[in-house]
């Protein structure tokens, strides 16, 4: 979905969404990754989210 909202039209050529999307409009896309290890508690998750800010 990030590529769609970022307006990367070339990624969607030939797909159903292509003629129905306004490619002149770009929206900010924020990408967050939780791929670095396993979080075992809610406080650990909160700390990881705070690191993004």
C-alpha positions as CSV (number, residue, x, y, z in Angstrom):
1,X,0.0,0.0,0.0
2,X,2.9,2.4,0.7
3,X,3.9,2.4,-3.0
4,X,0.3,3.2,-4.0
5,X,0.0,6.2,-1.6
6,X,3.5,7.4,-2.5
7,X,2.3,7.6,-6.1
8,X,4.6,5.1,-7.7
9,X,2.4,4.7,-10.8
10,X,4.8,2.4,-12.7
11,X,4.3,-0.3,-10.0
12,X,0.6,-0.5,-10.8
13,X,0.5,-0.5,-14.6
14,X,-1.8,-3.2,-15.9
15,X,-3.5,-3.7,-12.5
16,X,-7.2,-2.9,-11.8
17,X,-6.3,0.1,-9.5
18,X,-4.3,1.9,-12.2
19,X,-7.2,3.7,-14.1
20,X,-9.0,4.5,-10.8
21,X,-6.2,6.2,-8.9
22,X,-5.2,9.9,-9.2
23,X,-1.5,9.5,-9.8
24,X,-0.9,13.3,-9.5
25,X,-1.6,13.2,-5.8
26,X,1.1,11.9,-3.4
27,X,0.6,11.1,0.2
28,X,3.3,10.9,2.9
29,X,4.1,7.3,3.8
30,X,5.6,6.3,7.2
31,X,7.3,2.9,7.3
32,X,7.8,1.2,10.7
33,X,9.6,-2.1,11.1
34,X,9.4,-4.4,14.0
35,X,11.7,-7.0,12.4
36,X,14.5,-6.6,14.9
37,X,13.9,-9.3,17.4
38,X,10.9,-10.5,19.5
39,X,9.2,-8.2,22.0
40,X,7.9,-10.2,25.0
41,X,6.0,-7.5,26.8
42,X,3.8,-4.4,26.3
43,X,6.4,-2.1,27.9
44,X,9.0,-3.4,25.5
45,X,6.6,-2.7,22.6
46,X,5.9,0.8,24.0
47,X,9.7,1.5,24.2
48,X,10.2,0.3,20.6
49,X,7.4,2.6,19.4
50,X,8.9,5.5,21.4
51,X,12.2,4.9,19.6
52,X,10.5,5.8,16.3
53,X,9.4,9.2,17.5
